């Protein structure tokens, strides 16, 4: 059987794509069901590169689109590492009340964490959950850990900012941890 011979450049490009080493140029974007996400974002002047993006489905509904980013120069992916600056953006396709966000966040963390870990995070989690706001279709939450501060913003407006590394790891774990809300969505966000 004859051997297929690829030009060296084509072989290297295929290898880079397979290893996830090819990066999109700054200014590029991806679209997930009409939600647009820049492939590079700046957080306090620091570039964060997109690791992955996806669509979260709840039952039969497309609930929201998301994109996960990490600061340049850090191992990929490391969604629950306190020393890795990271960001998760979620754009919603349906209206959701603030109380529903708080309830799902609390219940999910209670299920994911051991009792002692959950109790130790409860005061910080209560303060975080109190900052949620109702969302309408097209609204976007951004959860960011910059290496020192956990922040939550809605459509660019800061709602919460505190130095809470354990809470940051737990919150990112909701979507990106061992037992996320959706395995397929997690894998898409992590570029798997």
N, C-alpha and C positions, 0 to 999 in steps of 0.2 A: 504494500500500500504506500503511495507517495506521501512524503511528509510535507505538511503545509508550512511554508516559510513566510513569516511576517517581517516587514521592515523593522529595524531596531526601534525606531521612534514609536511605531504603532504598538510594539510589544511593551515598551516602557510605559506608554499611556495606559494600556490595558492593565498593567500591573499596578500603576498608581491609583487607578479607579477602583480596582479590586481591593486595595489596601486602604482606601479612603484618604489617600494623601493628596489627591487633586482638590484644590480649593477654588471656589468661585471668586471672581474679582470683586473688589469693594464696589458697592453701588448696585450689585446684582440683587435680585429678589426671587423668592419662590412664592407661588400662589397655591393656597389650599382652600378649595371651595370659596373663591372670591376674597379670602383673607390674605393679604400681602404681608410678607415678612422679609425684611432686609437680611441678607446673608452675613453682613457685618454690622454690628451696632456699637456705638460708643457709650460707655458708662463712665461718667466723670473723666472723660478724655481718653479712657483706655479702650482699645478695640476688643470686642467680644465676637468670636466667630461662631456661626451656626454649626451645631453638631448634627441636628436632624429636625424634622418637622413631620406633622401628621394630623389626622382627623380623629377626634374622639367621638365614638357613637355610643349612645345610651339607648338600649333596647332597639327601637327602629328609627330613632332620630339622630341626625348629625347634631351633636351638642355644641362642639367648639373645635377650632383649629388651634394648633400650638406649634411653637418653635423653641428649641433648647439651645442655649449658647454657653460657651466658656471663654474666659479671657485667653488671649493669645499667650502661648508659652507654657501652658499647663497640659498635663496628660489628658488624653481623650478616651472615652468619657469618664468623668469622675463626679457624678451628680450628688454624692453624699460625702464629700471630703471637705472638711472645714477650711483647708488651706487653698482650695480651688475657687476662685471667683466664678460665679455662674448666674444665669438668668433664664427664666422660663416665662414666655409670653403666651397668653391664651386669649383668643378672640371668640366671643360668644355669638351663637346664632339664634338664641332664644332669651327672653327676659327671665331673670332669676333674682329672687329677693335676697337681701343681705343675710337674713336669718337662715335661709337655706344653705348659703355658703358656710356660715358658722357651724351649723349642725352637722353638715357632711364632713367638714374639716375635723371637728371634735370626734365624731364617731369613727371616722377612718383612722385617725391617729390612735384612738383607744384600741381599735382592732389590730393595728400594725405593731404597736409598742407593747412591751410588758407593762404590768400594772405599776411597778415602781418608776419606770421611765416616764410613763404617762403622768403620774402624780407630780413628778419633779418638773414637768413642762407646763402643768395646768395654769399657773399664774401668768406665764408669758403667753401661752396660747389664748387665754381669756382676753388679754390686752390686744393681741393680734386680731382675734375674731371680732372684737368690738369695732374694728376699723373697716370691716367690709361695708360696701354700699350695694344697692340694687343695681343690676345691669340690664341694659336693653340690647337688642340685636346690634352687633357692630362694636360694642364696647370691648375694651381690652384691659385685662389685668396683667401686670408684670411683677413677678416675684424675683428679687435679686439678692444675692449674697456677694458683696464686694471684697470679701476676705476679712472684714471687720464688722459690717453692719448688714442686718437683714432688713430689706425694705419691700413694701408693697405699694404699687401705684395703680391707679385706675385712669386710663386715657392720659397718662403723663402726669397726673396729679398725685403727689406723694400723700399716702394715707398712714403709713407706719414706717418708722426707721429706728431700730434699736440693735445693740450688740448682743445678739442671741444665736450663737453658733449651733447649739443643740437643737433649737427650734428650727433653724434653717435646714439642718440635715433632715429632720423629721418631715418638714413640709415638702421639701423636694422629693422625699421618699414616697409621698402620696402618688406621684405620677411616675417616678423614676426608680423606685426602690425594688426590693425583692418581691413584694406582694402589692403591686400598684393597682390603681383603679382599673387599668386595662393593659394586659401584656402586650398586645399589638401596638397600642399607642406608645407605650414606654419604648418598645423596640424601635419604632419609627423615630421618636425623639432622640434616641441614642445612636441613630444611624446604623442600626444592625440590619 
